[in-house]
């Protein structure tokens, strides 16, 4: 299953001109724990809880429009990517702060 995060990472790497960039591997290395939940109320909804190395947490989610299309593995992948996408701007801000200092 292709990853739009990986596609974006590949494109960013192909145009990179300096070492100053947040990579997908950088983001993944920040993750300490991952947990997935499929609530009984909506078993086709996948919630991904990420706890980062510093204790900060992020929540990602995924659900098909039609519950009949639910696939547990795809749901976990999409929910994880949703949570990881939230980390990118936070890490970008920290990098910009370091560069500005």
VEXBA-135365 format. One line per field, with one value per residue (C-alpha): residue number from 0; residue in one letter; x, y, z. Coordinates in steps of 0.02 Angstrom, whole numbers, m for minus. Example, Ala and Ser with C-alpha at 12.3 -4.5 7.8 and 13.67 -1.06 7.14 Angstrom:
BEGIN
num	c(0;1)
residuo	c(A;S)
X	c(615;684)
Y	c(m225;m53)
Z	c(390;357)
END
This chain:
BEGIN
num	c(0;1;2;3;4;5;6;7;8;9;10;11;12;13;14;15;16;17;18;19;20;21;22;23;24;25;26;27;28;29;30;31;32;33;34;35;36;37;38;39;40;41;42;43;44;45;46;47;48;49;50;51;52;53;54;55;56;57;58;59;60;61;62;63;64;65;66;67;68;69;70;71;72;73;74;75;76;77;78;79;80;81;82;83;84;85;86;87;88;89;90;91;92;93;94;95;96;97;98;99;100)
residuo	c(X;X;X;X;X;X;X;X;X;X;X;X;X;X;X;X;X;X;X;X;X;X;X;X;X;X;X;X;X;X;X;X;X;X;X;X;X;X;X;X;X;X;X;X;X;X;X;X;X;X;X;X;X;X;X;X;X;X;X;X;X;X;X;X;X;X;X;X;X;X;X;X;X;X;X;X;X;X;X;X;X;X;X;X;X;X;X;X;X;X;X;X;X;X;X;X;X;X;X;X;X)
X	c(0;79;103;66;186;324;282;298;461;532;485;557;720;734;730;828;968;1024;1029;892;737;622;619;490;620;645;459;452;600;503;366;383;215;72;m100;m250;m431;m588;m731;m881;m995;m910;m804;m757;m675;m489;m407;m219;m139;43;147;309;476;446;273;173;27;m61;m223;m255;m414;m480;m649;m721;m877;m960;m929;m937;m770;m682;m513;m420;m245;m287;m377;m223;m109;m220;m247;m59;m20;m154;m71;104;50;7;186;265;218;267;439;453;419;555;679;636;662;835;880;821;921)
Y	c(0;165;303;483;528;431;511;683;632;573;735;843;744;765;956;972;1100;1106;986;1085;978;869;696;559;457;603;600;412;416;531;401;301;210;175;109;78;81;28;86;m28;116;132;m23;39;194;174;289;295;361;412;451;537;517;679;624;731;640;647;569;513;440;351;284;236;327;158;42;m106;m46;m59;m143;m152;m142;4;91;78;142;292;334;323;436;558;569;583;723;826;810;881;1065;1056;989;1116;1255;1191;1181;1359;1419;1337;1414;1587;1579)
Z	c(0;m54;72;29;170;84;m83;m3;82;m84;m171;m31;m34;m222;m208;m45;m53;130;276;362;339;442;368;385;478;598;637;657;777;894;920;1081;1085;965;1009;897;953;862;974;996;951;780;747;573;650;686;813;825;984;970;1123;1080;1167;1264;1323;1201;1123;955;895;717;647;495;441;273;214;192;342;224;153;322;320;488;414;300;443;553;415;377;561;596;449;506;678;605;488;642;704;546;572;756;712;570;694;810;666;613;792;795;628;683;846)
END
